[in-house]
Structures are given as structure tokens and as C-alpha cells.
Amino acid sequence: MEVETSVIILNWNGAAMLRQYLPSVLAYTPDADIIVADNGSTDDSLEVLKNEFPSVKTIVLDRNYGFAEGYNRAIEQVDSDYVVLLNSDVEVTDNWLAPLLDYLQNHPETAAVQPKIRSWRKRDYFEHAGAAGGFVNWLGYPYCRGRVLFHVEQDKGQYDTTAEIDWTTGACMCVRTRVYKESGGLDAAFFAHMEEIDLCWRMRNKGWKLACVPQSVVYHLGGGSLAYDNPRKTYLNFRNNLLMIYKNHPCRRTVLTLRFFLDYIAALMFLLIGRHGSAKAICSARRDYKQMRSAYKS
């Protein structure tokens, strides 16, 4: 059965990324609509798209809404059966999309899937953001098959079996459009980081399943927006992780009590190694989490 699929690439001041990675998407995705949603870029992204990639559809947003709301606004404008959220720094491979769509068509209980994510820089290693499928431990910390904390494994075929997972990476998520919309989409308050984990948790709480389909492989540059040690990234990760636990965890009171101590231990460790900005970011994240949680039903 033929299905309609939209591959949406969210772009913000990424003309160089478009030139580097969009050709592979066009070459290896013949049966889907390729859409670039421009998040209020101030560089020449729109001119590059118009002059160098005229076959690509564009959705032009009036300002930078962040990853979460940017995708929400773009997906509001499509009515395809499936939508792929694809980072602008992802190189796809031949036949990458078909295994994802085949799995969704043959598993009606599954809401979203992801491919195996390898590093663009070290091509036989997994990439940090998603690797071979994401999980969340009891304390609310996310990790992946092929990546725990900052340790990333070499891909030796150890995760070449399809697996049910807790979350699919936002670097390359293929999701049923209807389920995405009915689940509320990505939480715009998160702005960026962990918003896809929160969405996946909400979908799972509604009874949907998620999977990694390793027969599909893509290569992700990663770190294109913020470096791993950037205090802004630390802030977003800690704040959004707390919000995600508050919204979704069945034992949130116990977990959030434990996290109070663990977060400040992490802040102390950053102080001891001289990363004062990251320590301050954790304190700011906890403060803002307390202010923001009242917006969600208790």
C-alpha cells in the first residue's frame, strides 16, 4: 500500500548544512515530499533553497520558534500519513526510508521508529543523539543502545536486531502524523533538548510502542547547535529532564526528591572541575523548572 510521507528538515541559519546534507536526502528519498521548514533564518538559507534546490518545498516561519514549536508549526501544515523529523546535519543512505515505513505499516501498534544513527565524523561508531534506540532509566536519565553518558560504542553489528525502545531520536524520527498531532506534538516550552523523549513518553503512556529499525542507517554530524559542554545546553537538559519527569513519571514524587540531591551533586562536581557556567546552569534549571511546572496538570 502506497503511503504519503513528508520528510521535514528544520533549518535555522544553516545554509552550509543544507548544501552539505540535503543532496543525500534528495538522492535517496524519491518517494516522499522533501520539505525545509525555515525557522526565521537571517542568513541566505532561503536563497540557497530557491536557487540550488528548487524541487524542495519550503515552509517559512516568521521567527525562530526553537526545535519543538518549529516542528509543530511545520507539521500543522502537512497531512501526509507519516512525517519524518530529520535534522539538517544528517546524511541519509540508499533505501533508508523504506524499512522505517515498512515497519510502521506492519506494526499498527507502533507510533514512531528511528534508524540506526552512526557518527558522520567516525562512520563506524554510533552517534550520541539516538545511537541504536533510546531508553529512560527509573531516575529519568536517558541513554541509548550504543551510548551511555559520553561513551559511544563502535558499531560491530551488536544492535542489528529491531528492538522496542522508550524513545526515538529527534535527529531522525519517523512518526504517524495523526499520533503526533493527537499526542500534542513536541512541548514548545522545552524549546530544545529532550522534547522528543517527552513526546515519546506521552505516546507510550497512551499505549503506543516505539522501535529502532537498524536496517535503516543514517549518519549524523551532531553538535551542530550547541557543544556538549555549553552551559546553555546543560541548562536545557537539566530543566527539560525535570519537566519531563514531572509530566510523565508514575513515581515522580520519589524520583524528583532523589533528583534534588543528585542535581546539586552534579553542580558541585562541575564547580570542582572548573566548569562554573555549567554549575550555575543547573541551579538556574532547577529554579526555572519550579516556576514552569505549574503550567502542567498535577
N, C-alpha and C positions, 0 to 999 in steps of 0.2 A: 504494500500500500504506500503510495507516494504521500509524503507529508511536507508541509510548508515549514521551513526553518529560516530564522533570521540570526545571523552572526553579527553581534553588536560590539563594536570596539569603542570604548570611551576614550576620548582624546582631550588633553589639555596641554597646549603649548608643546606638542610632540611631533612637529613636522619631521624631525630627523628620524624618530621612531617609525613614523608612517612609511618613510622612504625605505627604511631597513627591513621592516617586517611585513608590511601589507602585501608585497608581491607574492610571498609564500601563501598567504590566505587566498588571494585571487587565483593562484595557480592550482591549488589543491582543494578548492571548495567550489566545485562547479554547480552544485545543485542547491545552493542556498543564497538568500539575499545577503549581501555584504553591506553593512551599514556602519558608518562612523558617526557617533554622536559627539559633537564638539561642545566641550564644557566651558564655553566662553573664552576660547584661546585668544591671546593677543599677539601671537607670532603669525607666521604665514601658512598655518595649517590648512585653512580653507582654500587658499590659492593653490597649494600643493595638491590638494584633493581634486580641485577643479581642472587643473592643467595636466597633472600626471596620472590621475586615477579617475577618469571621467565616468567609468562604469560603476563606481562606488556610490551608493546612496548616502546622503548626509541628513542628519538631524542637528539643527543649530540651536543650542541653548543660549540664553541671554547672559549667563554668567556662570562661574564655577560653582556648581552645586555639590562638589565632592563626589566620591565614588558612589555612595549609596543613593542619594537623591538624583544624581546624574543618570544612573541606570534606571531608576524608577520612572523618570520623566521620558526617557527614551523608549522604554518598554511599553509605556502607556500608548505609544503611537504605532505599535505593531500588533497584528492579530494573527500571527503565524502560530502553528501548533506547538513549536518548540523555539526557544531562544537560547543562544549561546552567549554568555558573557565572556568576552575574550580580551585580555589585557593587550595594550598596544605594543608591548615588548615580547610578544610570543611568536615564535616561528613554528608553523604547523608543518605536518608531513603528509605525504601521499596517503590518501584514504583515511585521514584522521577522524573525519566526522561520522562516517558510516557505522563503525562499531558502537558509537555512543547512541545514535538514533535506533539502531537495531535492538540494542539492549532495552531502551525505553519502550519500544513497540512490543517487545516480547515479555516485558515485566510491567504490567499495568499498575502494580502496587508501588513502583519506584517513581519518585518525583524528579530526581536530578542525578546526573552522573558526571564524572570527570575522567579525563585520560590520565595516563602516566605522565608526570611532569619531570622532565630532565633539565639540567642546567645548560643554558646556551653557552656559557663560558667553558665548563668542563662537561663535555657532552655524554660521558659515560657515568656521570653522577646524577643523583636526584637533585631537584631544585627545592630550596627551602619552603617556598609557598605552595604547599599541596602535595609534593612528592608522589606517593602512591596511595593517597587517600588519608583523610583526616579523622582523628578521634579526639574525644574530650575525656579527661580522667575525672574522678569523683570531686576533686577540688576545683574543677572548672578550667584547668590548664589544657590548652590544645596541643596536640602533637600529631605526627604522621607516620605511616609506614614509610620507612626510608629516611626519616628525620626526627630526632628527638633533641630539643633545645637547639644548639648550634652545630650538632654533629649530623652530617649528611652522609649517607651511605653511597657507595658505588653500586650502580645497577648491574647486578650479575644474574638477573632473572629470578631473584628470590621473591618478587612480588608480581609474578606474571599470571597469577590467578585472579579472576574477578572476585571482588570482596565487597560485602556490605560494610559501609563506613558510617561515621557520625556526621561528617561534613565534607562538602566538596569545595575545592578552592575557587575563589572568585577570579583567579587568573584564567581559568577555563572551565566554566560551569555550563553544562547543557541541561536545561530545565524545562519542564512543561509550562508553557506560558500561563495557562489557566491557573495552575497551582501557585506559581509565583505571585500572581495578582491576588488570588484568594487568600494567600498567607500574609498579605500586607507588604510584600516586597522587602527590600533592604531598609533597615531603620535609618532614616535620614539624620537622626540625632547623632548617630555614630560618626558621620561624615566620612571616615575612612578607617580601615583596620578592624577585623573580626566581624564586620557586618554580615559576611556570608555565613560565618559559623552560627551567628544568632538566627539568621533566616533558616538555615538547615535544622537547627534545634526546634524552631517553631513548626517546621514541616513535620519533623519526626514526632513532635507532641500531638500532631493531628493524625498520626498513624501512617504517614508516608515513609518509604525507605529510600536510601541513597546508596550509590555504589561507585567504585572505581573500576573502570574498564581498561585494563592495561594493553589491550590490543590496539588502542589508540595512543599515540605518543606525540607530545609537543615539547618544544624547547623554550624555556622561559629565562629571559635575562635577569629579571628580579632586581630589587633595589632601585628601580627607576624613579621612584618618588622621594623616598626618604631612606637614608642609610640606617643600618640596624642599630647604630649607637647614637642616632639623633634623638635628643630629648623630646622633641615633638612626637616621634614615633613611640617612645617609651610612654609618654603621657596618654596617647590614644589607645595603646594596647592595654594598659592597666585600667583606664577609665571604662573602656568598652567591655573589657572582660568582666568587670564588676557588674555593669549594667546587664550583660548577657546572663550572668548567674542569677541576678535579681529577677529577671523576666522569666527564666525558664527552668531553673534547677528545682527539683522536687524537695530537696533538703536545704533550701537556700539559707535559712537562718543559721544552721550549724556551719555550713560552708563559709558564709560571709564572716562569721565570727573568727573562724580559723584564718581566713584571708586577711583580716585586720592585722594580725600578728605577722603573718608571712610577708605581707606587702611592706611593712615597716622594717622587717629584717632585710628585705631586698634593698630598700632605700639606704639602710646603714651600710650594706656591702658596697653599694655604689659610692658612698662617701669615702669608704676606706680605700678604694682603688682610684680615687681622684675624679670620678665622674659626677661632679657636683650637680650639673644640669639634670642628669637622669634622676638623681635622688630627689631634687626639687620637683621634677615632673611627676614622680609617684605621689608625693604629698598633694600636689595640685589635682592629680587624677582622683584621689580619694575625696578631696573636698568637693570637686565638681560632680562626682558620682552621687554624693549625698544630696546635692541640690537637684540633680536631674531625675532621680528615681521616683520622685513624687508624681511625675508625669505618667507613670505606668500603674496599672491596677495592682493593688497589693493582694 
